[in-house]
Structures are given as C-alpha cells and as structure tokens.
Amino acid sequence: MMLRLGLAVALLILIADQVSKYFLLDLMQQNPQGIVITPFFNLVLVWNTGVSFGLFQEDSTTRSWTLIGLAVAVLVWLLVWLWRAQGRLVAAALGLIIGGAIGNIIDRYRFGAVFDFLDFHVFGWHWPAFNVADSAIVVGVCLLLLDGFRPRSQGNG
C-alpha cells in the first residue's frame, strides 16, 4: 500500500515537473532576459550543469553522464527504501524525492543540464534558480526529517 502511494506521488511530481518545463522552456527561450512576475519573483532561463544549488558545474559530457549514473544509483536506493516504507508520511516524502529525481534525470539526459526557471529574490539577494523537481526534492527531504523527529511508540521489543 505504501509503495503505491509513493509511486503515485512520484508520478504526479514527474508529470507536473515535465509539463512545467515543456511550457516554460519555449517561453523562456523567447524571453532569455527573464520575465518579471512580482517584485520578488521572476521566471528565468538557467541551465544547471552541476548538482544542487549549481555546485560542481563543469560543462562536459563525462560530468553529465557521471551525474546521471549517480542519480540513478540514488534513485534505486530510494525505490528500495520506498518498497520497505511503513508509514504514509515516509512513502509520500520518498515519492516527492523520487519524482523530482526522475524529472531532473530526464533533463540531464535530454539536454545535458537541468532546466531551472523559478527565481526568488529579496533585498538584492537571489536564491539559486530552481524548478518543480527541485522543490519536490526539498519538501520530501523536509518531510523525512520531520518523520525522523516524531516520537515513536514503544513496540514489543
């Protein structure tokens, strides 16, 4: 039951991520300077060739395939964890992470980089651009941390 929940969440995130990227990539290629939405939020066109927050950005095919391989290995580990998950919160959290990871793997395979487009800023400070997949991964990790801090009932041993 938890496996189905996690996979359903992963599928929803994957669809939301890929649909948003499909529509926004064309729009952003037509507006490479970005689109101002509010005083603190823009849509931008950023290609992240590295990993989280733009770390390890090197533009090479080898780097891209190495990151894809690493992401697939982590994905397999997450799927095993999901298969063994006992609670809905953990299953949903893992589904968020898995769906986001697959979305970014697809980008890296198709483009050699991950398409990021959400740009929040305040008082001259910009958070690194991100996408729906990144958001799902962060929320999923936060939910796993929350679950880790929840008190557990004393079982039979």
C-alpha positions as CSV (number, residue, x, y, z in Angstrom):
1,M,0.0,0.0,0.0
2,M,2.8,2.4,0.9
3,L,4.6,1.5,-2.4
4,R,1.5,2.5,-4.4
5,L,1.2,5.8,-2.5
6,G,4.8,6.7,-3.0
7,L,4.8,5.8,-6.7
8,A,1.6,7.8,-7.3
9,V,3.1,10.9,-5.6
10,A,6.3,10.3,-7.7
11,L,4.2,10.1,-10.9
12,L,2.3,13.3,-10.1
13,I,5.5,15.2,-9.4
14,L,7.1,13.9,-12.5
15,I,4.2,15.0,-14.6
16,A,4.0,18.4,-13.0
17,D,7.7,18.9,-13.5
18,Q,7.9,17.8,-17.1
19,V,4.7,19.7,-18.1
20,S,6.0,22.9,-16.4
21,K,9.4,22.6,-18.2
22,Y,7.7,21.8,-21.5
23,F,5.7,25.0,-21.5
24,L,8.2,27.3,-19.8
25,L,11.3,26.3,-21.8
26,D,9.8,27.6,-25.0
27,L,8.5,30.7,-23.3
28,M,11.9,31.4,-21.7
29,Q,13.8,30.8,-24.9
30,Q,11.6,33.5,-26.4
31,N,12.4,35.7,-23.4
32,P,16.0,34.9,-22.4
33,Q,16.3,38.1,-20.4
34,G,13.7,36.7,-18.0
35,I,10.1,37.7,-17.1
36,V,9.3,39.7,-14.0
37,I,6.3,38.4,-12.2
38,T,6.4,40.2,-8.9
39,P,9.0,42.5,-7.2
40,F,10.4,39.3,-5.6
41,F,9.8,36.6,-8.2
42,N,11.0,36.2,-11.9
43,L,10.9,33.4,-14.4
44,V,14.4,32.9,-15.8
45,L,16.3,30.5,-18.1
46,V,19.1,28.8,-16.3
47,W,20.9,25.6,-17.3
48,N,22.3,23.8,-14.3
49,T,25.1,21.5,-15.4
50,G,26.1,20.8,-11.8
51,V,24.1,19.4,-8.9
52,S,22.2,21.1,-6.1
53,F,22.5,24.9,-6.0
54,G,24.7,24.8,-9.0
55,L,27.6,23.0,-7.3
56,F,30.2,21.2,-9.5
57,Q,29.2,22.9,-12.7
58,E,31.6,21.8,-15.4
59,D,30.3,21.6,-18.9
60,S,31.4,18.2,-20.1
61,T,29.7,15.1,-21.4
62,T,31.6,12.9,-18.9
63,R,30.3,15.0,-16.0
64,S,26.8,14.8,-17.3
65,W,26.9,11.0,-17.6
66,T,28.6,10.6,-14.2
67,L,25.8,12.7,-12.6
68,I,23.1,10.7,-14.4
69,G,24.8,7.4,-13.2
70,L,25.0,8.7,-9.6
71,A,21.3,9.9,-9.7
72,V,20.2,6.5,-11.0
73,A,22.0,4.7,-8.2
74,V,20.4,7.0,-5.6
75,L,17.1,6.5,-7.3
76,V,17.4,2.7,-7.0
77,W,18.3,3.1,-3.3
78,L,15.2,5.4,-2.8
79,L,12.9,2.9,-4.5
80,V,14.2,0.1,-2.2
81,W,13.5,2.4,0.8
82,L,10.0,3.1,-0.6
83,W,9.3,-0.6,-1.0
84,R,10.1,-1.1,2.7
85,A,8.4,2.1,3.9
86,Q,5.9,1.6,6.8
87,G,4.2,4.9,7.0
88,R,2.3,7.3,4.7
89,L,4.5,10.3,5.5
90,V,7.7,8.5,4.6
91,A,6.1,7.0,1.4
92,A,4.8,10.4,0.3
93,A,8.2,12.0,1.1
94,L,10.1,9.4,-0.8
95,G,7.6,9.8,-3.7
96,L,8.3,13.5,-3.8
97,I,12.1,12.9,-3.9
98,I,11.8,10.1,-6.5
99,G,9.5,12.1,-8.8
100,G,11.8,15.1,-8.6
101,A,14.9,13.0,-9.1
102,I,13.5,11.4,-12.2
103,G,12.4,14.8,-13.6
104,N,15.9,16.1,-13.3
105,I,17.5,12.9,-14.7
106,I,15.3,13.3,-17.8
107,D,16.5,16.9,-18.2
108,R,20.1,15.8,-17.8
109,Y,19.7,13.0,-20.3
110,R,17.8,15.2,-22.9
111,F,19.8,18.5,-22.5
112,G,23.0,17.6,-20.6
113,A,21.8,20.0,-17.9
114,V,18.8,20.7,-15.7
115,F,16.4,23.5,-16.8
116,D,15.7,25.8,-13.8
117,F,13.3,28.7,-14.1
118,L,12.0,29.8,-10.7
119,D,13.9,32.8,-9.4
120,F,13.1,34.3,-6.0
121,H,14.9,37.3,-4.6
122,V,14.7,39.8,-1.7
123,F,16.8,42.8,-0.9
124,G,19.2,42.1,-3.7
125,W,19.8,38.5,-2.6
126,H,18.8,35.8,-5.1
127,W,18.2,32.2,-4.2
128,P,19.6,29.9,-6.9
129,A,17.1,29.3,-9.6
130,F,15.2,26.0,-9.3
131,N,12.3,24.0,-10.7
132,V,9.3,21.9,-9.7
133,A,11.5,18.8,-9.3
134,D,13.9,20.6,-7.0
135,S,11.0,21.9,-4.9
136,A,9.6,18.4,-4.6
137,I,13.0,17.0,-3.5
138,V,13.4,19.7,-0.8
139,V,9.9,19.2,0.5
140,G,10.4,15.4,0.5
141,V,13.7,15.7,2.5
142,C,12.0,18.1,5.0
143,L,9.2,15.6,5.5
144,L,11.7,12.8,6.1
145,L,13.4,14.9,8.7
146,L,10.1,15.7,10.3
147,D,9.3,12.0,10.4
148,G,12.7,11.3,12.0
149,F,11.9,13.7,14.8
150,R,8.4,12.3,15.5
151,P,8.1,10.3,18.7
152,R,7.8,6.5,18.1
153,S,5.5,4.3,20.1
154,Q,7.2,1.6,22.3
155,G,6.7,-1.6,20.4
156,N,7.1,-5.2,21.6
157,G,10.8,-5.2,21.7
